[in-house]
Amino acid sequence: MGDNDEHGPSHPSRQEAPMTSQDDERLMSLAVGLAWLCPPSDAAYSVGAVIVAADGTELSRGFSRENDPHVHAEESALRKLAADAPGLAGATMYSTLEPCSQRKSRPRTCTQLIIASGIGRVVIAYREPSLFVAYCQGVELLEQAGLTVTELPGFAARAAGPNRHLAAGGLPGAILVTSYMIVLLPCATGR
Ligand SMILES: [Zn+2]
């Protein structure tokens, strides 16, 4: 990865925000904090999302069930922006969980909404476990649409924290995070 001194790329591909790994960690920490604000649910994940412009300016943020019992974090953050909001080209969506690729409560999935928005990059902490849907294809579909997807596995356990009651009820104490990493979620913590 060398320096890129080109300006005004002529190709129509999606722009990618020049965020550093430190930016990624700071913004994912913010998203994890938002996930803890979600009204608890036994039927849906608690997720936090932040949208940041290419220059690092925060454009929007959201969390699950923020202002509507069915709203998802990414959807909530996008809904606060005009469809043609300047800055979405080259923007990055930070979401604690892989964007959904199937949903019953809305005609469009978060994956579809993100692709339609013009956002160029999505950063997630963990992939959707096979709990409510058999196989979430959010990452695959985003990449197929030309977006860059970055996973931050170091945040997986923290990002899954607000959902540990789902693991206790639906899985044997663990959420399958990726094919190679399992985060054990404690059934009880000292309060
Ligand atoms: Zn969603």
Residues whose N, C-alpha, C, O or C-beta is under 5 A from the ligand:
A	BS01	ZN	H72 P99 C100 C110
